[in-house]
Amino acid sequence: MEKEVERFAGKVSDINAVLEGLQAANQVTLDALVLAMLTTNPQIIGPMRGLIAKMEREVLGSVADAGELATISYSNRIADVYGLIDRAEKAALGEAEGGASE
């Protein structure tokens, strides 16, 4: 019985590793999509900042209830999204300056 439990725990661990890998891949894909969307449509950068700030305010209480690790993870993710928005804004400004100088 003990060996069965150990084998089952090993399988669960393997599944968790695969799921974490898929989550990371999905996050990279989502980040690329958001960055592409913001870069090609820079007029939505301002509203996107507002949407993220609203989501941050509304969700933070629930995340805090989940514990410190969840709060840190959520805060890091929000920082990543703001970083994406900043990169898109910088790219859009660079394109605008490049187009104006030509």
Protein Blocks (a to p, Z undefined) as FASTA:
>chain_A
ZZmmmmmmmmmmmmmmmmmmmmmmmmmmmmmmmmmmmmmmmmlmmmmmmmmmmmmmmmmm
mmmmnojklmmmmmmmmmmmmmmmmmmmmmmmmmmmmmmmZZ
